[in-house]
């Protein structure tokens, strides 16, 4: 017999609890195919940028950093290096603004430093469309912000999150909601 108590279903940010056909069946295969095609087509660019990074900045060519992915699973994100390893007299790394090279600035401004992320997409760590993975040290801050600043959010507030005027006011809480519900 049923007790007459309905189980509470917590709505997601998009107003539904199912993942949808696109996210369940199409997103990953599309990410895989598109990233594979991009790697093949852009392989000359990847090789040239890799050689230039090696010549101008030395080894290693890739910058690796731990990032939280889907369900906070930690993965290693790859990018081309844009900074030198310069240290002060105490052996501490100099500030980022000092270590960022002219060549690194060019790579960042053209987003060429992010091309190795195609391998993360190919592996399934990231998606072509989705939130930018934050650094691991921001995970706790993200959780805290989501639980305090977004406690007011109601299922019918979806339109407020998607509207341009609301989003332009404060993007951080919106990214919190998006990342916690993706």
C-alpha positions in Angstrom: 0.0 0.0 0.0 1.1 3.5 -0.6 1.4 5.8 2.3 0.0 8.8 0.5 3.2 10.7 0.8 4.6 11.8 -2.4 8.3 11.6 -2.9 9.8 15.1 -3.4 11.5 15.5 -6.7 14.1 18.3 -6.8 13.9 20.2 -10.1 17.1 20.8 -12.0 17.9 24.3 -13.3 16.4 23.5 -16.7 13.1 22.5 -15.1 13.4 18.8 -15.8 15.0 15.9 -14.1 15.7 13.8 -17.2 18.8 14.4 -19.1 17.1 14.6 -22.5 17.8 12.7 -25.7 20.6 15.1 -26.8 22.6 14.8 -23.5 22.0 11.1 -23.1 22.6 9.9 -26.6 24.1 12.6 -28.9 26.4 14.9 -26.9 29.3 12.5 -26.2 29.4 10.9 -29.7 29.3 14.4 -31.2 32.0 15.6 -28.9 34.2 12.6 -29.8 33.7 12.9 -33.6 34.1 16.7 -33.7 37.2 16.7 -31.5 38.8 13.9 -33.5 38.1 15.8 -36.8 39.4 19.1 -35.2 42.6 17.3 -34.0 43.2 15.8 -37.5 42.5 19.1 -39.3 44.4 21.2 -36.8 47.4 18.8 -36.4 49.7 21.0 -38.4 48.8 24.0 -36.1 49.2 21.8 -33.0 52.7 20.7 -34.2 53.9 24.2 -35.1 52.6 25.7 -31.9 54.2 22.9 -29.9 57.6 23.4 -31.6 57.4 27.2 -31.0 56.5 26.7 -27.3 59.5 24.3 -27.0 61.9 26.8 -28.7 60.6 29.9 -26.9 59.7 28.6 -23.5 61.6 25.3 -23.2 60.3 22.1 -21.8 57.6 21.0 -20.9 55.5 22.1 -23.8 52.2 21.4 -22.1 50.8 23.0 -19.0 48.9 20.4 -16.9 46.4 21.3 -14.2 43.9 19.3 -12.2 40.3 20.4 -12.8 36.9 19.2 -11.6 34.8 17.7 -14.4 31.3 16.2 -14.4 30.2 15.2 -10.9 33.4 16.8 -9.6 35.6 14.0 -11.0 39.1 15.4 -11.1 40.9 15.2 -14.5 44.1 16.7 -15.9 43.5 19.5 -18.3 46.1 20.2 -21.0 47.1 23.6 -22.5 50.2 24.9 -24.2 52.5 26.7 -21.8 52.4 30.5 -22.0 54.6 31.4 -19.0 58.2 31.0 -18.1 59.4 29.2 -14.9 61.2 32.3 -13.5 61.7 32.2 -9.7 62.9 34.8 -7.2 65.9 34.5 -4.9 63.9 32.4 -2.5 62.9 29.9 -5.2 59.3 31.1 -5.3 57.7 31.5 -8.7 57.4 35.2 -9.8 53.9 36.6 -10.3 52.0 35.5 -13.3 52.1 39.0 -14.9 56.0 38.8 -14.8 56.2 35.2 -16.1 53.7 35.7 -19.0 55.8 36.1 -22.1 55.0 38.1 -25.2 54.7 34.8 -27.1 52.4 33.5 -24.4 50.2 36.7 -24.7 49.8 36.0 -28.4 48.9 32.4 -27.7 46.3 33.4 -25.2 44.8 36.2 -27.3 44.3 33.8 -30.2 43.2 30.9 -27.9 45.9 28.7 -29.5 47.0 27.8 -26.0 43.7 25.9 -25.5 44.1 23.6 -28.5 45.4 20.7 -26.5 42.0 20.7 -24.7 40.7 18.9 -27.8 42.4 15.8 -26.3 40.5 16.3 -23.1 37.3 16.4 -25.1 38.3 13.3 -27.1 38.9 11.5 -23.8 35.6 12.6 -22.4 36.9 14.8 -19.6 35.4 17.9 -21.1 32.7 18.8 -23.6 32.8 21.2 -26.6 29.7 22.9 -25.2 29.6 23.3 -21.4 31.0 25.2 -18.5 34.7 26.0 -18.3 36.2 23.7 -15.7 37.3 25.8 -12.7 40.6 25.1 -10.8 40.2 22.6 -8.0 40.9 25.2 -5.3 37.6 26.9 -6.3 35.4 23.9 -5.7 34.6 24.6 -2.1 33.9 28.2 -2.9 31.6 27.2 -5.7 29.7 24.8 -3.4 29.4 27.5 -0.7 28.2 30.1 -3.1 25.6 27.7 -4.5 24.2 26.9 -1.1 24.2 30.5 0.3 23.6 32.9 -2.6 21.4 30.6 -4.6 19.1 29.3 -1.9 16.4 31.7 -3.1 16.3 30.0 -6.6 12.9 28.4 -7.4 12.1 26.1 -10.3 10.1 28.8 -12.1 13.1 31.1 -12.0 14.7 29.5 -15.0 13.7 32.4 -17.2 15.6 34.8 -14.9 18.8 32.8 -15.3 18.5 32.8 -19.1 17.6 36.4 -19.7 20.4 38.7 -20.8 19.6 41.5 -18.3 19.7 39.2 -15.3 22.8 37.3 -16.4 24.8 40.5 -17.0 24.3 41.5 -13.4 26.3 38.8 -11.7 27.6 35.8 -13.7 29.3 33.9 -10.9 26.1 32.6 -9.2 24.7 31.6 -12.6 27.8 29.6 -13.4 27.4 28.0 -9.9 23.9 26.9 -10.8 25.0 25.8 -14.3 28.0 23.8 -13.0 26.1 22.1 -10.2 23.3 21.0 -12.5 25.1 20.1 -15.7 
